[in-house]
Amino acid sequence: MVATVAPARRREMPAPLESGAVSWLFIALLAGAVAVLVGAEWPRLGGRFGLDARRRRERERRKAALTVVQGEETETEEFARSVERDLANLPTIEERDRR
């Protein structure tokens, strides 16, 4: 008896798509979708990447470099003492001088 071997089935590849006419339409739709997405998310993106965000980041960097220097006396205590000293040195008007 002779064994017969079934012929190997070849998978036929589908014909490649012609993308010349589709590519411009696809690119236009993709660009439109990106524009819609950016437009919808702009308030949130502007807070993170906009001009105000850049200024805020620069200000935070400058403020981080600052240090508070405190002397022996604070300015308010020094100011209060100078006001008291000036008030003590003012001439006073007695009751009899008012007439």
C-alpha positions in Angstrom: 0.0 0.0 0.0 1.3 3.4 -0.9 1.0 6.2 1.6 -0.1 9.4 0.2 0.9 12.6 1.7 -1.5 15.5 1.6 -0.1 18.5 0.0 1.0 21.2 2.5 -1.5 24.0 2.7 0.0 27.3 2.1 -1.4 30.3 3.9 -2.2 32.9 1.5 -1.2 36.3 2.6 -3.8 39.0 2.0 -2.9 41.6 -0.5 -1.1 44.6 1.1 -3.3 47.6 1.6 -2.9 50.6 -0.6 -2.1 53.3 2.0 -1.3 56.2 -0.2 -4.9 57.5 -0.3 -5.6 56.7 3.3 -2.4 58.1 4.9 -3.3 61.8 4.5 -6.8 61.2 5.9 -5.4 59.2 8.9 -2.9 61.9 9.6 -5.5 64.6 9.4 -7.9 62.7 11.8 -5.0 62.0 14.2 -4.0 65.6 14.2 -7.6 66.7 14.8 -7.9 64.2 17.7 -4.7 65.5 19.3 -5.9 69.1 18.9 -9.3 68.3 20.5 -7.5 66.5 23.4 -5.1 69.4 24.0 -7.9 71.9 23.8 -10.0 70.0 26.4 -7.0 69.5 28.8 -5.5 73.0 28.3 -6.6 74.4 31.7 -4.9 71.6 33.5 -1.9 71.6 31.2 -1.5 75.3 31.4 -1.3 75.2 35.2 1.6 72.8 34.9 3.4 73.9 31.8 2.3 77.4 31.1 4.0 80.8 31.7 2.5 81.2 35.2 3.8 77.8 36.2 7.3 78.8 35.1 7.1 82.0 37.1 5.8 80.1 40.1 8.7 77.5 39.9 11.3 80.3 39.6 9.8 82.1 42.6 9.9 78.9 44.6 13.5 78.4 43.7 14.4 81.9 44.8 12.4 81.6 48.0 14.1 78.2 48.8 17.5 80.0 48.7 16.4 82.6 51.3 17.2 82.3 54.9 15.7 84.2 57.9 18.3 86.1 59.9 17.3 87.1 63.4 19.3 89.5 65.4 19.2 90.0 69.1 16.4 92.4 68.9 13.5 92.2 66.4 12.6 95.3 64.5 9.3 95.7 66.2 10.9 95.7 69.7 13.4 98.3 68.5 10.6 100.4 66.9 8.5 100.3 70.1 11.4 101.4 72.2 12.2 104.3 69.9 8.6 105.5 69.9 8.5 105.4 73.7 11.8 107.3 73.9 10.5 109.9 71.4 7.2 110.3 73.4 9.2 110.8 76.6 11.3 113.6 75.0 8.3 115.5 73.7 7.5 118.8 75.5 4.3 118.6 77.6 1.6 121.3 78.0 0.5 121.8 81.5 -3.1 122.8 82.4 -2.2 126.4 83.2 -0.3 126.8 79.9 -3.5 126.0 77.9 -5.3 129.2 79.0 
